[in-house]
Amino acid sequence: MKNVLKVVLLIAVAGLVFICYRSVMNPIEFQEVKEQREEVVIKRLVDIKKAQEEYYSQNNEYAPDFETLIEFVRTGRMGVVRKIYELNDEQQAYILSYVNDQIKKDNKKRRNSEQVEEYHGLTNNQADSVFLAIVAKAQETDDWKVYKDIEAKKGPHQTLDLKEFSRDTTWINLRDTLYHNPNYPADSLEFIPFGNGEKFVMETSGMSGTGALFEAYADSYIYLQEINQQELDNYLLEVKKNNRPVRKEYHKDENGVTLRDTEGKEIFDVIPCLKIGDKRIPNKNIGNWE
């Protein structure tokens, strides 16, 4: 009888030890797998961002759906510009002033009471394009005054002659340029890693005060499923309390208008997820994990 009790006690002790061990190891193992999966999901979201930003640079809008974006990545090309001579800040400032002067002159000629808003800055590519137009006009009219004014602002570190300024564009396979892989699997862009076939949600908005917007996201429960349900529930609850990384799912009526509470605040649910960009608020397409 004593031997039987000893065996039972040993089994009970072993069971308690195992339970204690699992109570310690389950959160650790879940965290390790979670971080591994998040790293892969984030990489895929960054790949989507790269494709969308290149699509925008070529089309002045974001791809409205994955079908369009995937076809763009699969067949598109990307221009790589070979640059000789870089304009300095003073030269770019002069070119900006020149552009705004031309706008004022054009308005005066048209006698249009509606004034065109002036530029407050030019991107490097825009300044380069304007300078090339200035050179072309000087060659056509033999009036080199503007060119010489720009040349006079040459800095001590600009060793090349301004006449050597050139921009040559070579068009290269988009996948090779964006992802350094000519065989990058474009079809995989829309699928959430570890999601059992589930797809990212990608949405775009119309023009906001600062331009078109887009976002893409994967809810956390999709790519963290099948690890440990209890630890997953604990994690999702913790994320909701800390409010990051999450997205807001707004409550809408049958007309798509966001509902508000008695204080006029928008009603929404907080959903744990990994998300890049934002279709409501410009955020330079950063990820919510950053």
C-alpha positions, 0 to 999 in steps of 0.5 A: 500500500505504501509503495502505491502511495509513493507512486501516486505522490511521485506522479502528483509531484511530477505533474505539479512540476510540469505544470509549473514548468509550462506556466513559466515556459508558455509565455516565453515560447509564445513570445519567441514565436510571436517575434519570429512571425512578426518579423516576417509579417513586417517584412511583407508589409514593407515590401507592400509599402515599397511597391505602393510608393513606387506605383505612386511615383509613377502614377501620382496615386496608390494602387487601389487593390492588390490585383493592380499592385501585383501586376505592377510589380510583376511587369513594371519597370523602375527608372534609375537615374545616373546623375552628373553634378548636384545642385547645391542649396543656394542654386536650388533656392535661386531656381525656386525663386525663378519658378515663382517669378515665372508664375507671377509673369504668367498670371500677369499676362493672362490678367487672371484675378485668381492668383496661382499659389506659389511653391514653397519648395522643390524636390531635387528632381523638380529642381533638376528638371527646371534647370534642364528646361532653363538650359534648353531655353538658353540654347534656343534663345542664346540668352544665358543670363539665368544660367550664369546666375545659377553658375555664379552660386557654385560652391567650393566643393562643386568641382565639375563644370555646371555644363556637365550637368546631366540626368540619364534614366535607365529603366530596370526590372521593378522586382530587381530594383525594389527587392534585388530579386528579379524573380521576387514572388509578386503574387505573395504580396497579398498573403499574410505569412502564417495566415493560412491563406488569409490576405492583408487588408489594403485600402486607399483614400482619395486626396487629403490635404496633403495627398493620397493615402494608403494603409495595409494591415494584418490583424494579430490573431490571424498570424499568431493563431495555432501557437497557444490560445491562452497566451494569444488571448493574454497578449491581445488583451494586453495590447488593447490595454496599452493601445499599441500596436493597433488599428481603429475599426470605426462603427458606421451606419448604413450610409458609411458615416462614422457613428459618434457618441453623445459627446461627439467622439467617434466610436471605434473598436481597438484591434491589435494588428501590424499596419503600415500607412494610414488612410485617414491621417498622413504619417509618411507610410510608417508602420505602427510598430515603429 
